[in-house]
Structure formats: structure tokens, C-alpha cells
């Protein structure tokens, strides 16, 4: 884990909470617009900071290694989750944590004013019901002791809080924290976060999204370097890329090939898919290839050309959209959405099953400099990843066992480990 990623996680666990507690003026009226309505704000979890709407944001936030974006005024917030579903709720104030210009979490504070403990708890349960968030058994057990009208923090009392989570939700997770304010009462935070894997992949996708577009408009397949990666296979079978020597002993690592190439993706059932790409990236977990991304076409193109290229590529690969994917793609607009006040349009997404073990998500993405391109994102599904994840957990335990991994002689990945 990099130092920047570690600092980001520290910000997730502590910074957002303190921001919400410290920056909120409880005397502000709930409705601040001239017509008496709430401000409207929206954010895409794992989306670019340039897609944030309704929050004051400084230019350096788009490039800052680690940062935050805050809306201290009451507002109505829409969050687009990693699985492409959206939720909308009112927020007393919201804080976003960002890493390299990507939104990684959203801290939403409710209710509008501090209240008695049981009132805060009732508001929380009502809000979760309205958002169709059903607590699992673990969260129910964590919330079970939250009974009675617990007094708040009076005078110079020591801050304390009640926490529950993390509950899988929307392709990410949600956790809860109920906290007192000195002499005021209670409020709660709903913390929406992306999964660790999806964060790594979002940053890999962003890397593919910011490449120079000075290459050839048409790729000559015969002259392209060959790259191959086996999904659910060991990284020792990856060809055409330079990989770190310690990759088999490294958790969650993204590697990429940022030049035009002829990419072959091996499927766990023995079949393979081959396509030309502007660039590619992959995610490995202790040497097992978990996801492979491919960007097309060679340059950003008008919206409808990107759609046509995607359809043609899927046809060439022999991938037939299922009913849900076909309906989703049919709902895409015929013309590209316009950029309003410098806010980047959200990408367009659809997904289907390629094989029993592999899913495909496609995205139409706006290039910041103009035009559109597509990302074809092949990933091993959760069921197929269970066995490799268990093996990775055992290997991680080895790493934590008094430094054994650091002193163990290197062995080929395909060989049985001691």
C-alpha cells in the first residue's frame, strides 16, 4: 500500500468526521434559497471531481493527491453509486474525500439540527427505509444496544459515538456514526464509500482517460505489439508487459501498457478475446489477474462514433448484449450531452455476462479535451473470485507473520508455496 493511499484511508476514517462536526453552524436556517428551496448538489462516487455539482470547489482539488470538498449549507444531495444506481436525500452538510481528483467517499450529516438520541435514531431508520437500505444481521447486532434516551455531551465531556457498518450497498458500502455535539444534542453521519478494489480500478481507468491523443487515427494491427493477460490466471502468464518482480507477493496492484497494442484476454474457460486498444490496464491480487481494462478507439471521437465503435468491437468479439444491457444502451442519447459551467458529463454504462466467471462493463467517457472514448472493463465476478481471495487471505497472513514473507526465498508463482 502506497503512503498516499494510506493517508487517504486515514482521511476517510477521521478527517471527514471532524470536518462535519467542526464546520457546521447549527443556527443556519434549513432553507436558504430565495424561493425557500434547498440547494441541489450531486456527486458520483468514484467519479471525477469535475462532475461535482452544487458544492464550492477550488481548482487545485482536481489535481490534489489527497483532499476534501465540502458543502456546509443544507442541501438536497444525489449520490451516484459505483453500481450506477442513484440515491437522493437531504443533508445538513456534506464532506467528500478525494484522491487524485476522484471522489472516494461521501459523509452525509443528518438531521437538520441536533436532536435527542432516539430522535436521531428514528430519523436514521426512516432515512434508510426511504433509500431501501436494509441493515444486515451484523449491522442489526451493532445497533441493538442503541436503546433509551442517551444524554448528550455536556460541558467539557469526552467526545464519544456509536458506530455501525460496513454494510454492502450500491456497489460500495455504507456505515453509520451517531455523535453528540457539546450542549446541543445528537446527529448522525451516513458514510458512503467505494470498495477497495473499485477504488484501484477507478484510478486505473482515470489513468487511461488522460492519455495524449496524438497517435494514429487508425491502428494497423500487424504493426502493434502483442499483450496478453489471463483472467483468473497467474501474472507469470502475462506477456508483452514489464511487471514488478514482487507482483506475486503484492496485494492489489495495477499495471498498465499505455501504448497502442493488440490485446488478448484469456478467459477461465480456455477461450480468448482479442482486440486492438489505445491502452490497457489490469488489476492483480497476489499475482492473480482479476480485471483487465481496454480503451478504444485510438483517439477521442464524436459521441455517436464512440457508440458505433463499441457496438462493432463487441460484435467482433462475439459478445451479444443480454436484454438488460441492450435496453440500457438503447436509452443512451443520440447526441452528446453538453458541458454546463465546466462540469464534465457523467459516463454512460452498461454491463453483461461474458462467461460463467467473467463480466463485462462498458463505459462511454468524455475526454476532458473534447470527444468521447470507450472503456471495456473485463472482470472476474464475485463468485469466481472466492477461491483466489481465500488464497490471497492466506498469503496476506503469511506476510503478517513476523516478517516471514520478507525473508522467504523467492519461488515461481506456479509452484506450491510452503
C-alpha positions in Angstrom: 0.0 0.0 0.0 1.4 3.4 -1.0 1.9 6.2 1.5 -0.6 8.3 -0.4 -3.2 5.5 -0.3 -2.6 5.1 3.5 -3.0 8.8 4.0 -6.3 8.7 2.1 -7.6 5.9 4.3 -6.7 7.9 7.4 -8.6 10.8 5.9 -11.6 8.5 5.3 -11.7 7.3 8.8 -11.0 10.6 10.7 -10.9 13.7 8.5 -14.4 13.6 7.1 -15.9 13.1 10.6 -14.1 16.0 12.1 -14.9 18.2 9.1 -18.6 17.6 9.6 -18.5 18.1 13.3 -16.4 21.3 13.2 -17.7 23.2 10.2 -21.4 23.1 10.8 -23.2 26.1 12.2 -26.3 24.7 13.8 -28.1 28.1 13.7 -28.3 28.3 9.9 -31.8 28.0 8.6 -32.7 24.8 6.7 -33.9 26.7 3.6 -31.5 29.2 2.2 -32.6 29.8 -1.4 -34.7 32.8 -2.3 -37.7 30.6 -3.2 -37.4 28.7 0.1 -36.0 25.5 -1.6 -32.9 23.6 -0.7 -29.7 23.8 -2.7 -29.3 21.0 -5.2 -26.0 19.0 -5.2 -24.8 15.8 -6.8 -21.7 13.7 -6.9 -20.6 10.4 -8.5 -18.8 8.1 -6.1 -15.5 7.1 -7.9 -16.2 9.9 -10.4 -14.1 12.9 -11.3 -14.2 15.9 -9.0 -15.1 17.8 -12.2 -18.5 16.1 -12.1 -19.4 17.6 -8.7 -22.4 19.9 -8.8 -23.6 22.3 -6.2 -20.5 22.4 -4.0 -17.8 25.1 -3.8 -14.7 23.5 -5.2 -11.2 25.1 -5.7 -9.3 24.4 -9.0 -6.5 22.5 -7.2 -9.0 19.9 -5.9 -9.0 18.4 -9.4 -5.3 17.5 -9.1 -4.6 17.3 -5.4 -3.1 14.0 -4.2 -5.4 13.9 -1.2 -8.2 16.4 -0.5 -11.8 17.2 0.5 -14.7 19.1 -0.9 -17.4 20.4 1.5 -20.9 21.8 1.3 -21.6 23.4 4.7 -25.1 24.6 3.8 -28.2 22.4 4.0 -28.9 20.9 0.6 -30.5 18.0 -1.3 -27.8 15.6 -2.3 -27.9 13.0 -5.1 -25.1 10.3 -5.0 -24.4 8.1 -8.0 -23.1 4.8 -6.5 -20.5 2.6 -8.2 -23.2 0.2 -9.4 -24.7 3.1 -11.4 -27.8 3.5 -9.1 -28.5 6.9 -7.6 -29.9 7.9 -4.2 -31.2 11.3 -3.1 -31.5 12.6 0.4 -31.4 15.9 2.3 -28.2 16.7 4.1 -27.4 19.2 6.8 -23.8 19.3 5.4 -21.7 17.0 3.3 -18.0 16.3 3.1 -16.3 14.4 0.2 -12.8 12.9 0.4 -10.8 12.8 -2.8 -7.7 11.2 -4.1 -6.0 12.4 -7.3 -9.2 14.1 -8.4 -11.5 11.1 -7.8 -14.3 11.1 -5.2 -13.7 8.1 -2.9 -16.3 8.7 -0.1 -19.2 10.9 0.9 -20.0 11.9 4.5 -23.6 13.0 4.8 -24.8 14.6 8.1 -28.4 14.5 9.3 -30.8 15.6 10.7 -31.0 19.3 10.1 -30.4 20.2 13.7 -29.0 18.2 16.7 -31.8 16.3 18.4 -32.4 13.8 21.3 -30.7 10.5 20.8 -33.8 8.5 20.0 -35.0 11.2 17.6 -31.7 10.9 15.7 -32.1 7.1 15.6 -35.7 7.4 14.4 -34.6 9.8 11.6 -31.8 7.4 10.7 -34.1 4.4 10.4 -36.7 6.4 8.4 -34.0 7.6 6.0 -32.6 4.1 5.5 -36.1 2.8 4.7 -36.7 5.6 2.2 -33.4 4.7 0.5 -34.2 1.0 0.5 -31.2 0.3 2.7 -31.8 -2.9 4.7 -29.4 -3.5 7.6 -27.8 -6.9 7.5 -27.6 -9.1 10.6 -24.2 -7.7 11.6 -25.4 -4.1 11.5 -28.6 -5.0 13.4 -26.5 -6.5 16.1 -24.3 -3.4 16.3 -27.4 -1.2 16.5 -29.2 -3.4 19.1 -27.7 -1.7 22.2 -28.8 1.8 21.0 -31.8 2.0 23.4 -33.0 4.7 25.7 -32.6 8.4 25.5 -28.8 8.6 26.0 -27.7 12.0 27.3 -25.6 14.2 25.0 -22.2 15.7 25.7 -22.4 18.3 28.4 -19.8 20.9 29.2 -16.3 19.5 28.8 -17.3 15.9 28.4 -15.2 13.5 26.4 -16.5 13.0 22.8 -18.0 9.6 22.1 -20.1 8.0 19.4 -22.0 4.9 18.4 -20.9 3.2 15.1 -22.3 0.5 12.8 -21.2 -0.8 9.4 -19.9 -1.5 7.0 -23.0 -2.6 5.0 -22.6 -3.5 1.3 -24.7 -1.1 -0.7 -24.7 0.2 -4.2 -21.5 -1.4 -5.3 -19.8 0.1 -2.3 -20.6 0.3 1.4 -22.4 2.4 4.0 -21.5 2.9 7.7 -23.2 4.9 10.4 -21.9 7.0 13.2 -24.2 8.8 15.8 -22.4 11.5 17.7 -23.2 14.2 20.2 -22.4 17.9 19.9 -21.5 19.8 23.2 -24.6 21.1 24.8 -26.7 20.6 21.6 -27.9 17.1 21.1 -27.2 14.3 18.6 -26.7 14.0 14.9 -25.6 11.1 12.7 -23.4 10.5 9.7 -24.1 8.2 6.8 -20.7 7.4 5.2 -20.9 6.1 1.6 -17.6 4.5 0.4 -16.4 2.6 -2.6 -14.8 -0.9 -2.2 -11.1 -1.2 -2.2 -11.0 -3.0 -5.5 -13.2 -0.4 -7.2 -11.0 2.4 -6.0 -7.9 0.9 -7.5 -9.8 0.3 -10.8 -11.2 3.8 -10.8 -7.7 5.2 -10.7 -6.6 2.8 -13.4 -9.5 4.0 -15.5 -8.6 7.6 -14.9 -5.0 6.9 -16.0 -6.4 5.5 -19.3 -8.6 8.6 -19.6 -5.8 11.1 -19.5 -3.6 9.8 -22.3 -2.3 12.1 -25.1 -4.4 11.7 -28.3 -1.5 12.4 -30.8 -1.4 8.8 -32.1 -2.6 7.4 -35.4 -6.4 7.7 -36.0 -6.4 4.1 -37.3 -4.3 1.3 -35.8 -2.5 -1.1 -38.1 -3.0 -4.4 -36.3 0.0 -6.0 -38.0 2.4 -3.4 -36.5 1.1 -3.4 -32.9 2.9 -5.0 -30.0 1.1 -8.0 -28.6 0.0 -8.1 -25.0 -1.9 -10.9 -23.3 -3.4 -11.3 -19.8 -5.2 -14.4 -18.4 -8.2 -13.5 -16.2 -8.2 -15.6 -13.1 -4.7 -16.8 -14.1 -1.2 -16.0 -12.6 0.7 -12.9 -13.6 3.5 -15.2 -14.7 1.4 -15.9 -17.8 1.1 -12.2 -18.7 3.0 -11.4 -21.9 4.2 -8.2 -23.5 4.4 -6.1 -20.3 7.1 -5.4 -17.8 5.8 -6.3 -14.3 7.4 -5.9 -10.9 9.3 -8.9 -9.7 7.4 -8.9 -6.4 4.0 -8.8 -8.0 3.0 -12.4 -6.8 3.6 -11.2 -3.3 1.8 -7.8 -3.7 -1.8 -7.1 -2.7 -4.0 -5.0 -5.1 -1.6 -3.8 -7.7 -2.5 -2.1 -11.0 -0.2 -2.4 -14.0 -0.7 -0.8 -17.5 0.5 -0.7 -21.0 -0.1 2.9 -22.3 0.8 2.4 -26.0 -1.5 1.1 -28.7 -1.4 -2.7 -28.7 -3.1 -5.9 -29.8 -4.6 -7.3 -26.6 -5.6 -10.9 -25.9 -7.6 -11.6 -22.8 -7.6 -15.2 -21.7 -10.9 -16.4 -20.2 -11.0 -19.0 -17.4 -12.9 -21.4 -19.7 -10.0 -21.6 -22.1 -11.4 -19.2 -24.7 -9.8 -15.9 -25.5 -10.8 -12.4 -26.8 -8.5 -10.3 -29.0 -8.9 -6.6 -29.8 -6.8 -3.6 -30.7 -6.6 -0.9 -27.9 -5.2 2.6 -27.4 -4.0 1.4 -24.0 -4.8 -1.3 -21.4 -4.5 -1.8 -17.6 -5.1 -4.7 -15.2 -5.6 -5.3 -11.5 -3.8 -8.2 -9.8 -4.2 -9.5 -6.2 -1.2 -11.5 -5.0 -0.4 -12.3 -8.6 -3.9 -13.3 -9.8 -5.2 -11.3 -12.7 -8.6 -10.0 -11.5 -9.6 -7.3 -14.0 -8.5 -6.1 -17.4 -9.4 -2.7 -18.9 -9.1 -1.7 -22.6 -9.5 1.7 -24.1 -10.8 2.4 -27.6 -10.7 3.9 -30.2 -7.2 5.3 -30.9 -8.4 8.9 -30.4 -11.4 10.6 -28.8 -14.2 10.8 -31.4 -17.7 12.3 -31.6 -20.3 10.7 -29.3 -22.1 8.6 -31.9 -18.8 7.4 -33.4 -17.8 6.1 -30.0 -21.1 4.3 -29.7 -20.7 2.8 -33.1 -17.1 1.7 -32.3 -18.3 0.0 -29.2 -21.1 -2.0 -31.0 -18.6 -3.0 -33.7 -16.0 -4.1 -31.2 -18.5 -6.2 -29.2 -19.7 -7.8 -32.4 -16.1 -8.6 -33.4 -15.5 -10.2 -30.0 -18.6 -12.3 -30.4 -20.2 -10.7 -27.3 -24.0 -10.4 -27.6 -25.6 -7.9 -25.1 -28.2 -9.5 -22.8 -31.6 -8.0 -22.5 -30.7 -5.6 -19.7 -27.5 -4.4 -21.5 -29.4 -3.9 -24.8 -32.1 -1.8 -23.0 -29.5 0.3 -21.2 -27.6 1.0 -24.4 -30.8 1.8 -26.2 -31.5 4.5 -23.6 -28.3 6.4 -24.3 -28.9 9.8 -26.0 -28.4 10.2 -29.7 -26.4 13.3 -29.2 -23.6 14.0 -26.7 -24.7 15.9 -23.6 -23.5 19.5 -23.4 -20.9 20.5 -20.8 -22.6 23.0 -18.5 -20.4 25.5 -16.5 -17.3 23.4 -16.8 -19.0 20.3 -15.2 -18.0 17.1 -17.0 -20.9 14.9 -18.1 -21.2 11.5 -16.3 -20.1 8.5 -18.3 -22.7 6.1 -19.7 -22.5 2.5 -18.5 -23.9 -1.0 -19.3 -22.8 -4.5 -18.3 -23.4 -8.1 -19.3 -22.1 -11.6 -18.6 -19.3 -12.8 -20.9 -18.9 -16.3 -19.3 -19.7 -18.0 -16.1 -16.7 -16.4 -14.4 -16.3 -13.1 -16.3 -18.5 -9.9 -16.6 -18.1 -7.0 -19.0 -18.8 -3.4 -18.1 -18.6 -0.8 -20.9 -18.4 2.9 -20.4 -18.6 5.8 -22.7 -16.4 8.5 -21.3 -16.0 12.2 -22.2 -12.4 13.2 -22.8 -11.6 16.5 -20.9 -10.1 17.9 -24.1 -13.1 17.1 -26.3 -14.7 14.0 -27.8 -15.5 10.5 -26.4 -13.9 7.1 -26.0 -14.9 3.7 -24.6 -13.6 1.6 -21.8 -14.2 -2.2 -22.0 -13.8 -3.5 -18.4 -13.5 -7.3 -18.1 -13.6 -8.5 -14.6 -13.9 -11.8 -12.7 -17.2 -11.9 -10.9 -17.5 -12.2 -7.1 -18.5 -15.9 -7.1 -15.5 -16.9 -9.2 -13.1 -14.8 -7.1 -14.0 -16.6 -3.8 -11.3 -19.2 -4.0 -8.5 -16.8 -5.2 -9.5 -14.4 -2.5 -9.2 -17.1 0.2 -5.8 -18.0 -1.1 -4.9 -14.3 -1.1 -6.0 -14.0 2.5 -3.8 -16.9 3.5 -0.9 -15.3 1.7 -1.6 -12.0 3.5 -1.5 -13.8 6.8 1.9 -15.1 5.9 3.1 -11.5 5.3 1.9 -10.6 8.7 3.6 -13.5 10.4 6.8 -11.9 11.9 8.1 -10.9 8.6 8.3 -14.4 7.1 7.4 -13.1 3.7 10.3 -10.6 3.6 12.8 -13.4 4.4 11.3 -16.2 2.4 13.3 -17.2 -0.7 11.5 -16.2 -3.9 9.7 -19.1 -5.7 8.0 -19.3 -9.0 4.3 -18.3 -8.6 3.1 -21.6 -10.2 4.8 -23.7 -7.7 3.2 -24.7 -4.4 4.1 -22.4 -1.6 5.5 -23.7 1.7 
